[in-house]
Amino acid sequence: MTRADAPSTHRLGWTLATLAGWMAITFLGAWLFHPGEESLDELVTSGISWQLVAACIFLVAMIRWQGWHDLGFRSPAPGTLRLLWLPLLMVGLLLLLAAAAGLPPISAILFILVNTLVVGFSEETMFRGVLFRTLWGRMSVWPAILVTSVLFGAVHVLNGFITGSFGNAMAQAVLAGCSGILFVAILLRTGSIWVAIVYHALWDTATFLVVAGALTSDEATQASETASVGGVAATLMPLLLVLPNLLYALWLLRKVHKDPPPGAQTL
């Protein structure tokens, strides 16, 4: 019997230990690499976030050690990618806004691409992979979805220790919790966590491009005003586009408690 087949209490304990380790690496690592207060857009545009890379390595090691082979690292079920038409449309709208605001330098764009891909893998593997699969083994699917999404949103409050702005961190937590429902809907409807990882990365990339473009489009003499506008954009722009995604996610999940979607039983 593999560790994945062990009693659910044993698996829950290791899942919570994995979550604690992931949080320590992600947030304490951010403090070690960036001891001063920095905005999230500064962090993702100024270099590679090595603490996130370390968190990914930690997750892969834990998954291999525990033998968790049911997390959805597989190809999507045939014909399910077309369900992403609305989420991809939302990403497209964000990219149009980014282009209108003015794109940041190419170096910043490259760092955004790398960091958001790492974030997508790290957060999806931890929450929609390890945590959700464990919770689904102990409760019905909707409680597992809600607990996972609430916890996913809650950890974003810890960004306040990095940025120094707990108001923005609370807003990010709400947005992340709503987005988490879409990510789990993508996982369940496609049967593949890879699709959720890629979409998560695309969403974050588009969001940071909007914010970074807004922050670099003004003159240096307007720096303080720009920072304020950037903070508003970081909250309001995703908020306007998260709601359609949330409603669509609820529609995708409308029958999940009755008729598991393709690939759901074999995640």
Sequence and secondary structure as in RCSB ss.txt:
>XXXX:A:sequence
MTRADAPSTHRLGWTLATLAGWMAITFLGAWLFHPGEESLDELVTSGISWQLVAACIFLVAMIRWQGWHDLGFRS
PAPGTLRLLWLPLLMVGLLLLLAAAAGLPPISAILFILVNTLVVGFSEETMFRGVLFRTLWGRMSVWPAILVTSV
LFGAVHVLNGFITGSFGNAMAQAVLAGCSGILFVAILLRTGSIWVAIVYHALWDTATFLVVAGALTSDEATQASE
TASVGGVAATLMPLLLVLPNLLYALWLLRKVHKDPPPGAQTL
>XXXX:A:secstr
  GGGS HHHHHHHHHHHHHHHHIIIIIHHHHH  S   HHHHHHSS  HHHHHHHHHHHHHHHHHT   S  S 
  TT GGGGHHHHHHHHHHHHHHHHH    HHHHHHHHHHHHHHHHHHIIIIIIIIHHHHHTTS HHHHHHHHHH
HHHHHGGGHHHHHS HHHHHHHHHHHHHHHHHHHHHHHHHS HHHHHHHHHHHHHHHHHHHHHHHHHS GGGHHH
HHHHHHHHHHHHHHHHHHHHHHHHHHHTTTTTTS  TTGGG 
